[in-house]
Amino acid sequence: MEHTTAAVWLTEAARAAEQPGSGNLLRIVLIVMVVGCVLTAWFLLRGYRQKDD
């Protein structure tokens, strides 16, 4: 196991951040989760509405 210094680790991390990764996929997953939560809340809470009959 080789030992790397903090400077080498930071350089490699900066280089990896420039490469395309799962950023777009993560954004899509988060957006779908938020929309799903809103739709689930609407579906569950619509039954608690007071009906004025």
C-alpha positions, 0 to 999 in steps of 0.5 A: 500500500503506497502512501500519498500526500494530501497535495497529491490527493487534492490534485487527483480529486480536482482532476476527477471533478472535471471529468463527467460523472453521475452529476446529471443522473443525480440531478434527475433522481433528485428531481424525480424524488421531489416530484414523487413526494409532492404527488404522494402528499397530494394523493394522501392529503386530498382525502382529508379535505372538508366537503361542504355538502 
